[in-house]
Amino acid sequence: MPLFAVICRDKPGHLQTRLDTRADHLAHIERSGIVRMAGPLIEDGQMCGSLVILDTDSLASARAWAEADPYAHAGLFESVQVTEWKKVMG
């Protein structure tokens, strides 16, 4: 199956939203069974976004996963990009 990168940037000043929603976000990751790698983006020592690598069959299903993310439902993100990603190393 192809891999997809979900690249999300938080709205400025929304760190508390991220912290308040984190447990639900992590449960979404675990429950889905398609996340291969995930972690926060960091700027100046603070979480400011997310990078998630999904192993799923289509861009549409990757977008659906991103739309179902509790972070998205909480209004955390300023932008979300979902694109096919090719693993070269690692």
Rosetta constraint file for C-alpha pairs under 8 A:
AtomPair CA 1 CA 55 HARMONIC 6.29 0.50
AtomPair CA 1 CA 56 HARMONIC 5.94 0.50
AtomPair CA 1 CA 57 HARMONIC 5.49 0.50
AtomPair CA 2 CA 55 HARMONIC 6.09 0.50
AtomPair CA 2 CA 56 HARMONIC 6.23 0.50
AtomPair CA 2 CA 57 HARMONIC 6.19 0.50
AtomPair CA 2 CA 58 HARMONIC 7.34 0.50
AtomPair CA 2 CA 84 HARMONIC 7.17 0.50
AtomPair CA 2 CA 85 HARMONIC 7.63 0.50
AtomPair CA 2 CA 86 HARMONIC 7.81 0.50
AtomPair CA 3 CA 53 HARMONIC 6.63 0.50
AtomPair CA 3 CA 54 HARMONIC 5.51 0.50
AtomPair CA 3 CA 55 HARMONIC 4.69 0.50
AtomPair CA 3 CA 56 HARMONIC 6.43 0.50
AtomPair CA 3 CA 84 HARMONIC 5.91 0.50
AtomPair CA 3 CA 85 HARMONIC 5.36 0.50
AtomPair CA 3 CA 86 HARMONIC 6.54 0.50
AtomPair CA 3 CA 87 HARMONIC 7.81 0.50
AtomPair CA 4 CA 53 HARMONIC 5.59 0.50
AtomPair CA 4 CA 54 HARMONIC 5.06 0.50
AtomPair CA 4 CA 55 HARMONIC 6.55 0.50
AtomPair CA 4 CA 56 HARMONIC 7.46 0.50
AtomPair CA 4 CA 59 HARMONIC 7.22 0.50
AtomPair CA 4 CA 62 HARMONIC 6.66 0.50
AtomPair CA 4 CA 82 HARMONIC 6.73 0.50
AtomPair CA 4 CA 83 HARMONIC 5.50 0.50
AtomPair CA 4 CA 84 HARMONIC 4.23 0.50
AtomPair CA 4 CA 85 HARMONIC 4.91 0.50
AtomPair CA 4 CA 86 HARMONIC 7.97 0.50
AtomPair CA 5 CA 51 HARMONIC 6.89 0.50
AtomPair CA 5 CA 52 HARMONIC 5.76 0.50
AtomPair CA 5 CA 53 HARMONIC 4.67 0.50
AtomPair CA 5 CA 54 HARMONIC 6.40 0.50
AtomPair CA 5 CA 81 HARMONIC 7.84 0.50
AtomPair CA 5 CA 82 HARMONIC 5.69 0.50
AtomPair CA 5 CA 83 HARMONIC 5.46 0.50
AtomPair CA 5 CA 84 HARMONIC 6.15 0.50
AtomPair CA 5 CA 85 HARMONIC 5.70 0.50
AtomPair CA 6 CA 50 HARMONIC 7.65 0.50
AtomPair CA 6 CA 51 HARMONIC 5.69 0.50
AtomPair CA 6 CA 52 HARMONIC 5.04 0.50
AtomPair CA 6 CA 53 HARMONIC 6.34 0.50
AtomPair CA 6 CA 54 HARMONIC 7.63 0.50
AtomPair CA 6 CA 62 HARMONIC 7.81 0.50
AtomPair CA 6 CA 66 HARMONIC 7.08 0.50
AtomPair CA 6 CA 80 HARMONIC 6.95 0.50
AtomPair CA 6 CA 81 HARMONIC 5.75 0.50
AtomPair CA 6 CA 82 HARMONIC 4.58 0.50
AtomPair CA 6 CA 83 HARMONIC 6.78 0.50
AtomPair CA 7 CA 49 HARMONIC 7.58 0.50
AtomPair CA 7 CA 50 HARMONIC 5.92 0.50
AtomPair CA 7 CA 51 HARMONIC 4.81 0.50
AtomPair CA 7 CA 52 HARMONIC 6.71 0.50
AtomPair CA 7 CA 80 HARMONIC 5.74 0.50
AtomPair CA 7 CA 81 HARMONIC 5.11 0.50
AtomPair CA 7 CA 82 HARMONIC 6.43 0.50
AtomPair CA 8 CA 49 HARMONIC 5.20 0.50
AtomPair CA 8 CA 50 HARMONIC 5.01 0.50
AtomPair CA 8 CA 51 HARMONIC 6.47 0.50
AtomPair CA 8 CA 77 HARMONIC 6.31 0.50
AtomPair CA 8 CA 78 HARMONIC 7.56 0.50
AtomPair CA 8 CA 79 HARMONIC 5.66 0.50
AtomPair CA 8 CA 80 HARMONIC 4.43 0.50
AtomPair CA 8 CA 81 HARMONIC 6.36 0.50
AtomPair CA 9 CA 48 HARMONIC 6.22 0.50
AtomPair CA 9 CA 49 HARMONIC 4.24 0.50
AtomPair CA 9 CA 50 HARMONIC 6.64 0.50
AtomPair CA 9 CA 77 HARMONIC 5.54 0.50
AtomPair CA 9 CA 78 HARMONIC 5.59 0.50
AtomPair CA 9 CA 79 HARMONIC 5.29 0.50
AtomPair CA 9 CA 80 HARMONIC 6.60 0.50
AtomPair CA 10 CA 14 HARMONIC 6.78 0.50
AtomPair CA 10 CA 15 HARMONIC 7.95 0.50
AtomPair CA 10 CA 48 HARMONIC 5.28 0.50
AtomPair CA 10 CA 49 HARMONIC 4.90 0.50
AtomPair CA 10 CA 76 HARMONIC 5.55 0.50
AtomPair CA 10 CA 77 HARMONIC 4.25 0.50
AtomPair CA 10 CA 78 HARMONIC 5.21 0.50
AtomPair CA 10 CA 79 HARMONIC 7.14 0.50
AtomPair CA 11 CA 48 HARMONIC 7.98 0.50
AtomPair CA 11 CA 76 HARMONIC 5.99 0.50
AtomPair CA 11 CA 77 HARMONIC 5.33 0.50
AtomPair CA 11 CA 78 HARMONIC 4.53 0.50
AtomPair CA 11 CA 79 HARMONIC 7.99 0.50
AtomPair CA 12 CA 48 HARMONIC 7.95 0.50
AtomPair CA 12 CA 78 HARMONIC 7.98 0.50
AtomPair CA 14 CA 18 HARMONIC 6.63 0.50
AtomPair CA 14 CA 76 HARMONIC 6.39 0.50
AtomPair CA 15 CA 19 HARMONIC 6.30 0.50
AtomPair CA 15 CA 47 HARMONIC 7.15 0.50
AtomPair CA 15 CA 48 HARMONIC 7.35 0.50
AtomPair CA 16 CA 20 HARMONIC 5.97 0.50
AtomPair CA 17 CA 21 HARMONIC 6.13 0.50
AtomPair CA 17 CA 74 HARMONIC 7.14 0.50
AtomPair CA 17 CA 76 HARMONIC 6.32 0.50
AtomPair CA 18 CA 22 HARMONIC 5.79 0.50
AtomPair CA 18 CA 71 HARMONIC 6.81 0.50
AtomPair CA 18 CA 76 HARMONIC 6.60 0.50
AtomPair CA 21 CA 25 HARMONIC 6.25 0.50
AtomPair CA 21 CA 70 HARMONIC 6.74 0.50
AtomPair CA 21 CA 71 HARMONIC 6.31 0.50
AtomPair CA 21 CA 74 HARMONIC 7.38 0.50
AtomPair CA 22 CA 26 HARMONIC 6.13 0.50
AtomPair CA 22 CA 71 HARMONIC 7.59 0.50
AtomPair CA 23 CA 27 HARMONIC 6.21 0.50
AtomPair CA 24 CA 28 HARMONIC 6.22 0.50
AtomPair CA 24 CA 70 HARMONIC 6.14 0.50
AtomPair CA 25 CA 29 HARMONIC 6.43 0.50
AtomPair CA 25 CA 69 HARMONIC 6.20 0.50
AtomPair CA 25 CA 70 HARMONIC 5.27 0.50
AtomPair CA 25 CA 71 HARMONIC 6.20 0.50
AtomPair CA 26 CA 30 HARMONIC 6.31 0.50
AtomPair CA 27 CA 31 HARMONIC 5.92 0.50
AtomPair CA 28 CA 32 HARMONIC 6.06 0.50
AtomPair CA 28 CA 69 HARMONIC 6.54 0.50
AtomPair CA 28 CA 70 HARMONIC 7.39 0.50
AtomPair CA 29 CA 33 HARMONIC 7.08 0.50
AtomPair CA 29 CA 34 HARMONIC 7.82 0.50
AtomPair CA 29 CA 35 HARMONIC 6.24 0.50
AtomPair CA 30 CA 35 HARMONIC 7.68 0.50
AtomPair CA 34 CA 54 HARMONIC 5.47 0.50
AtomPair CA 34 CA 55 HARMONIC 5.16 0.50
AtomPair CA 34 CA 56 HARMONIC 6.25 0.50
AtomPair CA 35 CA 52 HARMONIC 6.92 0.50
AtomPair CA 35 CA 53 HARMONIC 5.90 0.50
AtomPair CA 35 CA 54 HARMONIC 4.62 0.50
AtomPair CA 35 CA 55 HARMONIC 6.30 0.50
AtomPair CA 36 CA 52 HARMONIC 7.71 0.50
AtomPair CA 36 CA 53 HARMONIC 5.56 0.50
AtomPair CA 36 CA 54 HARMONIC 5.74 0.50
AtomPair CA 36 CA 55 HARMONIC 6.48 0.50
AtomPair CA 37 CA 52 HARMONIC 5.81 0.50
AtomPair CA 37 CA 53 HARMONIC 5.12 0.50
AtomPair CA 37 CA 54 HARMONIC 7.40 0.50
AtomPair CA 38 CA 50 HARMONIC 7.37 0.50
AtomPair CA 38 CA 51 HARMONIC 5.63 0.50
AtomPair CA 38 CA 52 HARMONIC 4.26 0.50
AtomPair CA 38 CA 53 HARMONIC 6.22 0.50
AtomPair CA 39 CA 50 HARMONIC 5.83 0.50
AtomPair CA 39 CA 51 HARMONIC 5.63 0.50
AtomPair CA 39 CA 52 HARMONIC 6.60 0.50
AtomPair CA 40 CA 47 HARMONIC 5.83 0.50
AtomPair CA 40 CA 48 HARMONIC 7.00 0.50
AtomPair CA 40 CA 49 HARMONIC 5.52 0.50
AtomPair CA 40 CA 50 HARMONIC 4.30 0.50
AtomPair CA 40 CA 51 HARMONIC 6.15 0.50
AtomPair CA 41 CA 47 HARMONIC 5.68 0.50
AtomPair CA 41 CA 48 HARMONIC 5.52 0.50
AtomPair CA 41 CA 49 HARMONIC 4.73 0.50
AtomPair CA 41 CA 50 HARMONIC 5.22 0.50
AtomPair CA 41 CA 51 HARMONIC 6.65 0.50
AtomPair CA 42 CA 46 HARMONIC 5.33 0.50
AtomPair CA 42 CA 47 HARMONIC 4.62 0.50
AtomPair CA 42 CA 48 HARMONIC 5.59 0.50
AtomPair CA 42 CA 49 HARMONIC 7.16 0.50
AtomPair CA 43 CA 47 HARMONIC 6.58 0.50
AtomPair CA 43 CA 48 HARMONIC 6.39 0.50
AtomPair CA 49 CA 77 HARMONIC 7.59 0.50
AtomPair CA 54 CA 62 HARMONIC 6.83 0.50
AtomPair CA 56 CA 61 HARMONIC 6.79 0.50
AtomPair CA 56 CA 62 HARMONIC 6.63 0.50
AtomPair CA 57 CA 61 HARMONIC 6.90 0.50
AtomPair CA 58 CA 62 HARMONIC 6.41 0.50
AtomPair CA 59 CA 63 HARMONIC 6.13 0.50
AtomPair CA 59 CA 82 HARMONIC 7.51 0.50
AtomPair CA 59 CA 83 HARMONIC 7.12 0.50
AtomPair CA 59 CA 84 HARMONIC 7.00 0.50
AtomPair CA 60 CA 64 HARMONIC 6.15 0.50
AtomPair CA 61 CA 65 HARMONIC 6.18 0.50
AtomPair CA 62 CA 66 HARMONIC 6.36 0.50
AtomPair CA 62 CA 82 HARMONIC 7.05 0.50
AtomPair CA 63 CA 67 HARMONIC 6.13 0.50
AtomPair CA 63 CA 82 HARMONIC 6.35 0.50
AtomPair CA 64 CA 68 HARMONIC 6.19 0.50
AtomPair CA 65 CA 69 HARMONIC 6.41 0.50
AtomPair CA 66 CA 72 HARMONIC 7.28 0.50
AtomPair CA 66 CA 82 HARMONIC 7.98 0.50
AtomPair CA 67 CA 72 HARMONIC 6.18 0.50
AtomPair CA 67 CA 73 HARMONIC 7.57 0.50
AtomPair CA 68 CA 72 HARMONIC 6.99 0.50
AtomPair CA 68 CA 73 HARMONIC 7.14 0.50
AtomPair CA 69 CA 73 HARMONIC 6.56 0.50
AtomPair CA 70 CA 74 HARMONIC 6.09 0.50
AtomPair CA 71 CA 75 HARMONIC 6.52 0.50
AtomPair CA 71 CA 76 HARMONIC 5.53 0.50
AtomPair CA 71 CA 77 HARMONIC 7.25 0.50
AtomPair CA 72 CA 76 HARMONIC 5.89 0.50
AtomPair CA 72 CA 77 HARMONIC 6.22 0.50
